[in-house]
Amino acid sequence: MSGGGSARNWLRAGVVARPHGLDGSFYVSQPSPALLTLGTIIVVAGCERALTRRAGTDARPIVRLEGCEDRSGAHALGGQELLVARERAPALEQDEWWAEDLEGCAVRDGEKIVGTVTRLLALPSCEVLEVARAGGEADLLVPLVVDAVRAVDLERREIEIDLRFLGEA
């Protein structure tokens, strides 16, 4: 990654998916729409490139990067992560978090350890935490709504949830 630094300094804007058209544009899978705005500097395949086109929808964005001028250029980037330096990311509202900050957090209900967040999923109705349970049971999906999530403490890397609300207690 250009500029060095740990993985904590970078946010994932998405992954280069299939090309769109002939001008170097491509679809973005697993997008973080707030990071995909015109002029944003994106690191892809170790190179910094400005985002020069943004079309499509938040769920299925189409972008073009500086220096990627044709379909074969877009195809060559296929599968690469799109990264944005954390200091260049837009400010978040209260009770908003980047997926990278939630992944790896311990999840508990009071004293009961539930598991660890493996990823944040965007479902049609809301975003959910996928939690790998401590006991090896099937993963638990926790909607990011006030009734299910009591507190998020990023400094302690802990998330307090309500298992009763989730029908688990």
Secondary structure, 3 states (H helix, E strand, C coil): CCCCCCHHHEEEEEEEEEECCCCCCEEEECCCHHHCCCCCEEEECCEEEEEEEEEECCCCEEEEECCCCCHHHHHHCCCCEEEEEHHHCCCCCCCCCCHHHHCCCEEEECCEEEEEEEEEEECCCCEEEEEEECCCCCCEEEECCCCCEEEEECCCCEEEECCCCCCCC
